[in-house]
Amino acid sequence: MQEQRNHTPADEDAHADREVMLLLTDPEDQRPWTEDDLKRQLDAPVAAADTIGRLRRAGLVVRTSEGLVFATRAAIHAAQIED
């Protein structure tokens, strides 16, 4: 029997952070996303807003006053290194 791992809130936050960073650093689709688009993509409006806030505080994304969100150059560079 395979054990099912319980996901902690920290695990869920990390998953959402990774998902947003993958969207924002996709080399085929690097463009600003609206915060609303990210909320729809994640299908979790509160989690998306929290994720954007965490990534912004970490210096990985920028959110404009118009609600556009995009990865910083450092985040894009880090994503390219991982590939």
Biopython code that builds the backbone (N, CA, C, O; Angstrom):
import numpy as np
from Bio.PDB.StructureBuilder import StructureBuilder

atoms = [
    (1, "MET", "N", (0.836, -1.173, 0.000)),
    (1, "MET", "CA", (0.000, 0.000, 0.000)),
    (1, "MET", "C", (0.889, 1.246, 0.000)),
    (1, "MET", "O", (1.852, 1.345, 0.760)),
    (2, "GLN", "N", (0.550, 2.160, -0.844)),
    (2, "GLN", "CA", (1.344, 3.383, -0.971)),
    (2, "GLN", "C", (0.822, 4.434, 0.004)),
    (2, "GLN", "O", (-0.381, 4.678, 0.092)),
    (3, "GLU", "N", (1.749, 5.050, 0.732)),
    (3, "GLU", "CA", (1.351, 6.092, 1.673)),
    (3, "GLU", "C", (1.045, 7.375, 0.927)),
    (3, "GLU", "O", (1.752, 7.766, -0.002)),
    (4, "GLN", "N", (-0.029, 8.020, 1.360)),
    (4, "GLN", "CA", (-0.369, 9.305, 0.777)),
    (4, "GLN", "C", (0.232, 10.387, 1.649)),
    (4, "GLN", "O", (0.056, 10.385, 2.868)),
    (5, "ARG", "N", (0.931, 11.298, 1.031)),
    (5, "ARG", "CA", (1.592, 12.365, 1.771)),
    (5, "ARG", "C", (0.604, 13.503, 1.978)),
    (5, "ARG", "O", (-0.078, 13.926, 1.044)),
    (6, "ASN", "N", (0.535, 13.987, 3.191)),
    (6, "ASN", "CA", (-0.300, 15.136, 3.485)),
    (6, "ASN", "C", (0.446, 16.399, 3.085)),
    (6, "ASN", "O", (1.596, 16.602, 3.475)),
    (7, "HIS", "N", (-0.208, 17.235, 2.313)),
    (7, "HIS", "CA", (0.416, 18.479, 1.888)),
    (7, "HIS", "C", (0.162, 19.552, 2.923)),
    (7, "HIS", "O", (-0.978, 19.797, 3.319)),
    (8, "THR", "N", (1.222, 20.179, 3.350)),
    (8, "THR", "CA", (1.108, 21.261, 4.315)),
    (8, "THR", "C", (0.795, 22.556, 3.579)),
    (8, "THR", "O", (0.955, 22.627, 2.361)),
    (9, "PRO", "N", (0.354, 23.573, 4.296)),
    (9, "PRO", "CA", (0.150, 24.879, 3.646)),
    (9, "PRO", "C", (1.430, 25.395, 2.975)),
    (9, "PRO", "O", (1.367, 26.040, 1.928)),
    (10, "ALA", "N", (2.573, 25.113, 3.569)),
    (10, "ALA", "CA", (3.840, 25.539, 2.962)),
    (10, "ALA", "C", (4.081, 24.821, 1.642)),
    (10, "ALA", "O", (4.592, 25.420, 0.696)),
    (11, "ASP", "N", (3.717, 23.538, 1.569)),
    (11, "ASP", "CA", (3.841, 22.791, 0.310)),
    (11, "ASP", "C", (2.946, 23.393, -0.763)),
    (11, "ASP", "O", (3.359, 23.544, -1.914)),
    (12, "GLU", "N", (1.721, 23.735, -0.382)),
    (12, "GLU", "CA", (0.780, 24.325, -1.329)),
    (12, "GLU", "C", (1.261, 25.693, -1.803)),
    (12, "GLU", "O", (1.120, 26.027, -2.979)),
    (13, "ASP", "N", (1.830, 26.486, -0.892)),
    (13, "ASP", "CA", (2.381, 27.794, -1.266)),
    (13, "ASP", "C", (3.533, 27.626, -2.251)),
    (13, "ASP", "O", (3.612, 28.342, -3.249)),
    (14, "ALA", "N", (4.425, 26.678, -1.969)),
    (14, "ALA", "CA", (5.575, 26.452, -2.848)),
    (14, "ALA", "C", (5.112, 25.989, -4.227)),
    (14, "ALA", "O", (5.681, 26.391, -5.242)),
    (15, "HIS", "N", (4.085, 25.148, -4.266)),
    (15, "HIS", "CA", (3.548, 24.690, -5.554)),
    (15, "HIS", "C", (2.981, 25.870, -6.345)),
    (15, "HIS", "O", (3.243, 25.993, -7.542)),
    (16, "ALA", "N", (2.220, 26.724, -5.698)),
    (16, "ALA", "CA", (1.645, 27.892, -6.374)),
    (16, "ALA", "C", (2.758, 28.830, -6.845)),
    (16, "ALA", "O", (2.688, 29.366, -7.951)),
    (17, "ASP", "N", (3.778, 29.030, -6.016)),
    (17, "ASP", "CA", (4.903, 29.887, -6.406)),
    (17, "ASP", "C", (5.590, 29.344, -7.658)),
    (17, "ASP", "O", (5.894, 30.096, -8.584)),
    (18, "ARG", "N", (5.831, 28.032, -7.677)),
    (18, "ARG", "CA", (6.477, 27.413, -8.842)),
    (18, "ARG", "C", (5.607, 27.562, -10.088)),
    (18, "ARG", "O", (6.106, 27.867, -11.171)),
    (19, "GLU", "N", (4.317, 27.347, -9.925)),
    (19, "GLU", "CA", (3.413, 27.428, -11.072)),
    (19, "GLU", "C", (3.410, 28.837, -11.671)),
    (19, "GLU", "O", (3.466, 28.995, -12.890)),
    (20, "VAL", "N", (3.346, 29.849, -10.822)),
    (20, "VAL", "CA", (3.359, 31.224, -11.321)),
    (20, "VAL", "C", (4.701, 31.546, -11.962)),
    (20, "VAL", "O", (4.737, 32.173, -13.021)),
    (21, "MET", "N", (5.802, 31.134, -11.347)),
    (21, "MET", "CA", (7.112, 31.420, -11.934)),
    (21, "MET", "C", (7.273, 30.724, -13.278)),
    (21, "MET", "O", (7.874, 31.287, -14.193)),
    (22, "LEU", "N", (6.752, 29.516, -13.414)),
    (22, "LEU", "CA", (6.820, 28.833, -14.707)),
    (22, "LEU", "C", (6.037, 29.600, -15.770)),
    (22, "LEU", "O", (6.490, 29.718, -16.908)),
    (23, "LEU", "N", (4.885, 30.114, -15.411)),
    (23, "LEU", "CA", (4.097, 30.906, -16.360)),
    (23, "LEU", "C", (4.837, 32.179, -16.769)),
    (23, "LEU", "O", (4.870, 32.542, -17.945)),
    (24, "LEU", "N", (5.423, 32.841, -15.790)),
    (24, "LEU", "CA", (6.056, 34.138, -16.051)),
    (24, "LEU", "C", (7.410, 34.036, -16.734)),
    (24, "LEU", "O", (7.870, 35.001, -17.343)),
    (25, "THR", "N", (8.048, 32.884, -16.640)),
    (25, "THR", "CA", (9.387, 32.745, -17.232)),
    (25, "THR", "C", (9.409, 31.822, -18.438)),
    (25, "THR", "O", (10.484, 31.497, -18.942)),
    (26, "ASP", "N", (8.260, 31.397, -18.905)),
    (26, "ASP", "CA", (8.181, 30.537, -20.088)),
    (26, "ASP", "C", (8.812, 31.268, -21.272)),
    (26, "ASP", "O", (8.317, 32.324, -21.668)),
    (27, "PRO", "N", (9.894, 30.731, -21.848)),
    (27, "PRO", "CA", (10.573, 31.435, -22.940)),
    (27, "PRO", "C", (9.693, 31.618, -24.178)),
    (27, "PRO", "O", (9.940, 32.515, -24.984)),
    (28, "GLU", "N", (8.689, 30.791, -24.332)),
    (28, "GLU", "CA", (7.781, 30.918, -25.473)),
    (28, "GLU", "C", (6.670, 31.934, -25.215)),
    (28, "GLU", "O", (5.954, 32.322, -26.138)),
    (29, "ASP", "N", (6.529, 32.360, -23.973)),
    (29, "ASP", "CA", (5.382, 33.200, -23.626)),
    (29, "ASP", "C", (5.744, 34.236, -22.563)),
    (29, "ASP", "O", (4.953, 34.485, -21.652)),
    (30, "GLN", "N", (6.929, 34.841, -22.667)),
    (30, "GLN", "CA", (7.321, 35.857, -21.697)),
    (30, "GLN", "C", (6.586, 37.147, -22.011)),
    (30, "GLN", "O", (6.858, 37.820, -23.005)),
    (31, "ARG", "N", (5.675, 37.459, -21.160)),
    (31, "ARG", "CA", (4.899, 38.675, -21.310)),
    (31, "ARG", "C", (4.325, 39.020, -19.957)),
    (31, "ARG", "O", (4.226, 38.161, -19.081)),
    (32, "PRO", "N", (3.953, 40.250, -19.785)),
    (32, "PRO", "CA", (3.259, 40.528, -18.527)),
    (32, "PRO", "C", (1.902, 39.812, -18.510)),
    (32, "PRO", "O", (1.210, 39.750, -19.526)),
    (33, "TRP", "N", (1.549, 39.294, -17.385)),
    (33, "TRP", "CA", (0.233, 38.715, -17.163)),
    (33, "TRP", "C", (-0.542, 39.687, -16.290)),
    (33, "TRP", "O", (0.050, 40.390, -15.471)),
    (34, "THR", "N", (-1.844, 39.736, -16.452)),
    (34, "THR", "CA", (-2.629, 40.503, -15.499)),
    (34, "THR", "C", (-2.795, 39.641, -14.258)),
    (34, "THR", "O", (-2.790, 38.412, -14.325)),
    (35, "GLU", "N", (-2.942, 40.310, -13.135)),
    (35, "GLU", "CA", (-3.158, 39.565, -11.895)),
    (35, "GLU", "C", (-4.432, 38.719, -12.021)),
    (35, "GLU", "O", (-4.483, 37.595, -11.521)),
    (36, "ASP", "N", (-5.449, 39.254, -12.682)),
    (36, "ASP", "CA", (-6.689, 38.493, -12.874)),
    (36, "ASP", "C", (-6.459, 37.238, -13.713)),
    (36, "ASP", "O", (-7.030, 36.188, -13.420)),
    (37, "ASP", "N", (-5.628, 37.337, -14.754)),
    (37, "ASP", "CA", (-5.320, 36.157, -15.571)),
    (37, "ASP", "C", (-4.619, 35.084, -14.750)),
    (37, "ASP", "O", (-4.912, 33.896, -14.890)),
    (38, "LEU", "N", (-3.696, 35.504, -13.894)),
    (38, "LEU", "CA", (-2.997, 34.541, -13.043)),
    (38, "LEU", "C", (-3.971, 33.887, -12.070)),
    (38, "LEU", "O", (-3.882, 32.687, -11.813)),
    (39, "LYS", "N", (-4.890, 34.664, -11.534)),
    (39, "LYS", "CA", (-5.893, 34.102, -10.614)),
    (39, "LYS", "C", (-6.745, 33.063, -11.327)),
    (39, "LYS", "O", (-7.042, 32.008, -10.767)),
    (40, "ARG", "N", (-7.139, 33.360, -12.565)),
    (40, "ARG", "CA", (-7.931, 32.393, -13.328)),
    (40, "ARG", "C", (-7.101, 31.159, -13.672)),
    (40, "ARG", "O", (-7.600, 30.036, -13.597)),
    (41, "GLN", "N", (-5.852, 31.358, -14.044)),
    (41, "GLN", "CA", (-4.990, 30.238, -14.424)),
    (41, "GLN", "C", (-4.787, 29.284, -13.250)),
    (41, "GLN", "O", (-4.805, 28.065, -13.425)),
    (42, "LEU", "N", (-4.595, 29.837, -12.058)),
    (42, "LEU", "CA", (-4.400, 29.000, -10.875)),
    (42, "LEU", "C", (-5.718, 28.470, -10.332)),
    (42, "LEU", "O", (-5.734, 27.536, -9.530)),
    (43, "ASP", "N", (-6.811, 29.060, -10.763)),
    (43, "ASP", "CA", (-8.140, 28.692, -10.281)),
    (43, "ASP", "C", (-8.222, 28.816, -8.760)),
    (43, "ASP", "O", (-8.913, 28.049, -8.091)),
    (44, "ALA", "N", (-7.496, 29.805, -8.237)),
    (44, "ALA", "CA", (-7.478, 30.044, -6.794)),
    (44, "ALA", "C", (-7.108, 31.516, -6.566)),
    (44, "ALA", "O", (-5.936, 31.843, -6.378)),
    (45, "PRO", "N", (-8.106, 32.391, -6.584)),
    (45, "PRO", "CA", (-7.818, 33.825, -6.496)),
    (45, "PRO", "C", (-7.003, 34.240, -5.272)),
    (45, "PRO", "O", (-6.086, 35.053, -5.387)),
    (46, "VAL", "N", (-7.322, 33.697, -4.120)),
    (46, "VAL", "CA", (-6.599, 34.079, -2.903)),
    (46, "VAL", "C", (-5.165, 33.570, -2.959)),
    (46, "VAL", "O", (-4.230, 34.296, -2.623)),
    (47, "ALA", "N", (-4.993, 32.324, -3.384)),
    (47, "ALA", "CA", (-3.642, 31.756, -3.484)),
    (47, "ALA", "C", (-2.805, 32.534, -4.481)),
    (47, "ALA", "O", (-1.619, 32.758, -4.242)),
    (48, "ALA", "N", (-3.391, 32.948, -5.587)),
    (48, "ALA", "CA", (-2.643, 33.710, -6.594)),
    (48, "ALA", "C", (-2.205, 35.051, -6.030)),
    (48, "ALA", "O", (-1.058, 35.456, -6.223)),
    (49, "ALA", "N", (-3.089, 35.739, -5.343)),
    (49, "ALA", "CA", (-2.733, 37.035, -4.753)),
    (49, "ALA", "C", (-1.627, 36.862, -3.719)),
    (49, "ALA", "O", (-0.691, 37.659, -3.671)),
    (50, "ASP", "N", (-1.730, 35.824, -2.892)),
    (50, "ASP", "CA", (-0.687, 35.565, -1.895)),
    (50, "ASP", "C", (0.635, 35.240, -2.568)),
    (50, "ASP", "O", (1.687, 35.714, -2.140)),
    (51, "THR", "N", (0.584, 34.432, -3.620)),
    (51, "THR", "CA", (1.792, 34.051, -4.347)),
    (51, "THR", "C", (2.469, 35.266, -4.958)),
    (51, "THR", "O", (3.684, 35.429, -4.848)),
    (52, "ILE", "N", (1.684, 36.114, -5.600)),
    (52, "ILE", "CA", (2.252, 37.326, -6.202)),
    (52, "ILE", "C", (2.922, 38.172, -5.137)),
    (52, "ILE", "O", (4.010, 38.701, -5.359)),
    (53, "GLY", "N", (2.290, 38.305, -3.992)),
    (53, "GLY", "CA", (2.883, 39.068, -2.895)),
    (53, "GLY", "C", (4.192, 38.465, -2.412)),
    (53, "GLY", "O", (5.170, 39.182, -2.204)),
    (54, "ARG", "N", (4.213, 37.137, -2.231)),
    (54, "ARG", "CA", (5.453, 36.475, -1.781)),
    (54, "ARG", "C", (6.575, 36.649, -2.796)),
    (54, "ARG", "O", (7.707, 36.970, -2.435)),
    (55, "LEU", "N", (6.248, 36.435, -4.078)),
    (55, "LEU", "CA", (7.276, 36.537, -5.120)),
    (55, "LEU", "C", (7.749, 37.980, -5.288)),
    (55, "LEU", "O", (8.920, 38.221, -5.582)),
    (56, "ARG", "N", (6.854, 38.925, -5.105)),
    (56, "ARG", "CA", (7.236, 40.342, -5.186)),
    (56, "ARG", "C", (8.187, 40.694, -4.048)),
    (56, "ARG", "O", (9.204, 41.354, -4.266)),
    (57, "ARG", "N", (7.862, 40.260, -2.844)),
    (57, "ARG", "CA", (8.732, 40.549, -1.693)),
    (57, "ARG", "C", (10.097, 39.882, -1.846)),
    (57, "ARG", "O", (11.096, 40.384, -1.331)),
    (58, "ALA", "N", (10.139, 38.760, -2.549)),
    (58, "ALA", "CA", (11.409, 38.056, -2.785)),
    (58, "ALA", "C", (12.206, 38.672, -3.933)),
    (58, "ALA", "O", (13.342, 38.272, -4.187)),
    (59, "GLY", "N", (11.608, 39.651, -4.629)),
    (59, "GLY", "CA", (12.306, 40.303, -5.736)),
    (59, "GLY", "C", (12.249, 39.517, -7.035)),
    (59, "GLY", "O", (13.056, 39.757, -7.933)),
    (60, "LEU", "N", (11.312, 38.583, -7.153)),
    (60, "LEU", "CA", (11.233, 37.747, -8.344)),
    (60, "LEU", "C", (10.208, 38.234, -9.356)),
    (60, "LEU", "O", (10.305, 37.907, -10.539)),
    (61, "VAL", "N", (9.229, 39.009, -8.910)),
    (61, "VAL", "CA", (8.232, 39.560, -9.820)),
    (61, "VAL", "C", (7.996, 41.029, -9.498)),
    (61, "VAL", "O", (8.290, 41.516, -8.406)),
    (62, "VAL", "N", (7.459, 41.701, -10.487)),
    (62, "VAL", "CA", (7.057, 43.095, -10.340)),
    (62, "VAL", "C", (5.572, 43.150, -10.651)),
    (62, "VAL", "O", (5.103, 42.520, -11.600)),
    (63, "ARG", "N", (4.837, 43.904, -9.850)),
    (63, "ARG", "CA", (3.412, 44.131, -10.103)),
    (63, "ARG", "C", (3.237, 45.630, -10.301)),
    (63, "ARG", "O", (3.574, 46.425, -9.423)),
    (64, "THR", "N", (2.708, 46.008, -11.460)),
    (64, "THR", "CA", (2.515, 47.424, -11.756)),
    (64, "THR", "C", (1.219, 47.924, -11.118)),
    (64, "THR", "O", (0.392, 47.135, -10.661)),
    (65, "SER", "N", (1.061, 49.226, -11.096)),
    (65, "SER", "CA", (-0.160, 49.811, -10.536)),
    (65, "SER", "C", (-1.388, 49.443, -11.365)),
    (65, "SER", "O", (-2.515, 49.520, -10.877)),
    (66, "GLU", "N", (-1.169, 49.041, -12.627)),
    (66, "GLU", "CA", (-2.275, 48.622, -13.485)),
    (66, "GLU", "C", (-2.632, 47.147, -13.300)),
    (66, "GLU", "O", (-3.542, 46.646, -13.961)),
    (67, "GLY", "N", (-1.927, 46.448, -12.407)),
    (67, "GLY", "CA", (-2.218, 45.041, -12.154)),
    (67, "GLY", "C", (-1.492, 44.070, -13.061)),
    (67, "GLY", "O", (-1.842, 42.891, -13.116)),
    (68, "LEU", "N", (-0.469, 44.559, -13.783)),
    (68, "LEU", "CA", (0.338, 43.660, -14.613)),
    (68, "LEU", "C", (1.444, 43.043, -13.763)),
    (68, "LEU", "O", (2.034, 43.711, -12.913)),
    (69, "VAL", "N", (1.712, 41.779, -13.999)),
    (69, "VAL", "CA", (2.730, 41.058, -13.241)),
    (69, "VAL", "C", (3.714, 40.461, -14.230)),
    (69, "VAL", "O", (3.314, 39.831, -15.209)),
    (70, "PHE", "N", (5.001, 40.659, -13.977)),
    (70, "PHE", "CA", (6.017, 40.042, -14.832)),
    (70, "PHE", "C", (7.234, 39.678, -14.004)),
    (70, "PHE", "O", (7.479, 40.251, -12.942)),
    (71, "ALA", "N", (7.988, 38.723, -14.505)),
    (71, "ALA", "CA", (9.194, 38.257, -13.814)),
    (71, "ALA", "C", (10.304, 39.281, -13.962)),
    (71, "ALA", "O", (10.405, 39.960, -14.984)),
    (72, "THR", "N", (11.134, 39.385, -12.936)),
    (72, "THR", "CA", (12.307, 40.248, -13.016)),
    (72, "THR", "C", (13.357, 39.582, -13.902)),
    (72, "THR", "O", (13.281, 38.388, -14.192)),
    (73, "ARG", "N", (14.321, 40.366, -14.318)),
    (73, "ARG", "CA", (15.399, 39.800, -15.146)),
    (73, "ARG", "C", (16.141, 38.708, -14.396)),
    (73, "ARG", "O", (16.544, 37.708, -14.989)),
    (74, "ALA", "N", (16.322, 38.893, -13.100)),
    (74, "ALA", "CA", (17.015, 37.880, -12.304)),
    (74, "ALA", "C", (16.232, 36.571, -12.283)),
    (74, "ALA", "O", (16.826, 35.496, -12.374)),
    (75, "ALA", "N", (14.916, 36.648, -12.167)),
    (75, "ALA", "CA", (14.081, 35.438, -12.155)),
    (75, "ALA", "C", (14.151, 34.725, -13.502)),
    (75, "ALA", "O", (14.231, 33.497, -13.555)),
    (76, "ILE", "N", (14.122, 35.484, -14.579)),
    (76, "ILE", "CA", (14.211, 34.887, -15.908)),
    (76, "ILE", "C", (15.575, 34.217, -16.097)),
    (76, "ILE", "O", (15.666, 33.117, -16.643)),
    (77, "HIS", "N", (16.621, 34.886, -15.642)),
    (77, "HIS", "CA", (17.971, 34.316, -15.742)),
    (77, "HIS", "C", (18.068, 33.021, -14.939)),
    (77, "HIS", "O", (18.637, 32.040, -15.416)),
    (78, "ALA", "N", (17.517, 33.011, -13.725)),
    (78, "ALA", "CA", (17.556, 31.812, -12.902)),
    (78, "ALA", "C", (16.803, 30.669, -13.572)),
    (78, "ALA", "O", (17.242, 29.521, -13.514)),
    (79, "ALA", "N", (15.683, 30.970, -14.202)),
    (79, "ALA", "CA", (14.919, 29.940, -14.903)),
    (79, "ALA", "C", (15.708, 29.361, -16.071)),
    (79, "ALA", "O", (15.630, 28.164, -16.347)),
    (80, "GLN", "N", (16.468, 30.214, -16.757)),
    (80, "GLN", "CA", (17.274, 29.748, -17.875)),
    (80, "GLN", "C", (18.430, 28.864, -17.393)),
    (80, "GLN", "O", (18.809, 27.918, -18.083)),
    (81, "ILE", "N", (18.975, 29.153, -16.252)),
    (81, "ILE", "CA", (20.066, 28.348, -15.700)),
    (81, "ILE", "C", (19.568, 26.943, -15.370)),
    (81, "ILE", "O", (20.284, 25.963, -15.576)),
    (82, "GLU", "N", (18.332, 26.846, -14.855)),
    (82, "GLU", "CA", (17.778, 25.547, -14.478)),
    (82, "GLU", "C", (17.571, 24.647, -15.672)),
    (82, "GLU", "O", (17.628, 23.425, -15.540)),
    (83, "ASP", "N", (17.329, 25.231, -16.851)),
    (83, "ASP", "CA", (17.070, 24.417, -18.050)),
    (83, "ASP", "C", (18.309, 23.834, -18.563)),
    (83, "ASP", "O", (18.287, 23.120, -19.564)),
]
sb = StructureBuilder()
sb.init_structure("model")
sb.init_model(0)
sb.init_chain("A")
sb.init_seg("    ")
for serial, (resi, resn, name, xyz) in enumerate(atoms, 1):
    if name == "N":
        sb.init_residue(resn, " ", resi, " ")
    sb.init_atom(name, np.array(xyz, "f"), 0.0, 1.0, " ", f" {name:<3s}", serial, name[0])
structure = sb.get_structure()
